[in-house]
């Protein structure tokens, strides 16, 4: 089969690789029909994730068709259409029993990290019964690819951790794919305002179409001052960091009102400065997290009902064998006006 492999910081190759096979009785082999590229993959290319080693097939998102299952798999059979979770869950360990699947003692985020991932023609999924989801009849596969990672990430780590309530003023720093997914998810909780902050005017225009009530362009002036002007000097109830840079985390710290919540979603490869001397007396809460995808079943129903439409995040489509070109587009997202790219292998 063909697969996209990591060759060290800054280097990837589309190569011939041995097709995966069943290793444990709980495994499934899935033929990928659609996958995508995540911002985390770009962090890997920058060398921010040292657990990813030379030769690893990248990718942790996708949908496909089950080709083969191990003898202990009960929920799936060959021919089933499935959504692949970015998080592998054994379903039995202490963390899984607390729905903290991200910290599964024999799983978590391993696809495209510790084991070969989904940017290939075939992928092995450990613990298939608890790491795959059946695709309902009539559901759009492109929409469901967004449910592998970015929609549950935005919802769980941004909106739920940030305790977004009806009537809140919410700021999302970063109008990339995860920030936009967070924007879609936040609207399920009826905030009064959602302020999207970015440096890219095109993405900010898209954010308005997706439901942002106000936008702040940091390239046109101090982002903190603009947010404080928009809020009458009060600041926001919830600031969601969706980039993973020290500067964007710092914006979040400075725009919180007393009692505010800072939810960090971005993947950070460098230390940030914590302004604790300013934060402690404002009674703020800071949360971090790696998505557990415990909300995926609910999100599938929400997409199925039409309450949320993550397919609108897709801006580019490529055949899977053009994945190197797709990476170039995604790496230059501002220039290419790209959010999510779909790689199809129909």
Secondary structure, DSSP 8 states (H G I E B T S, - for coil): -EEEEE-STT-EEEEE-------STT-EEEEEEEEE--HHHHHHHTT--TT--TT-B----EEEEEEEE-TT--S--TT-EEEE-SSB--SSSHHHHTT-GGG-TT-BS-BTTTB--SSBSEEEESSHHHHEEE--TT--HHHHHTTTTHHHHIIIIIIITTT--TT-EEEEE--SHHHHHHHHHHGGGT-SEEEEEES-HHHHHHHHHHT-SEEEEGGGS-HHHHHHHHTTTS-EEEEEE-S--HHHHHHHHHTEEEEEEEEE-S--SS-----HHHHGGGT-EEE------TTHHHHHHHHHHTS--GGGGEEEEEEGGGHHHHHHHHHTHHHHT-SEEEEE--
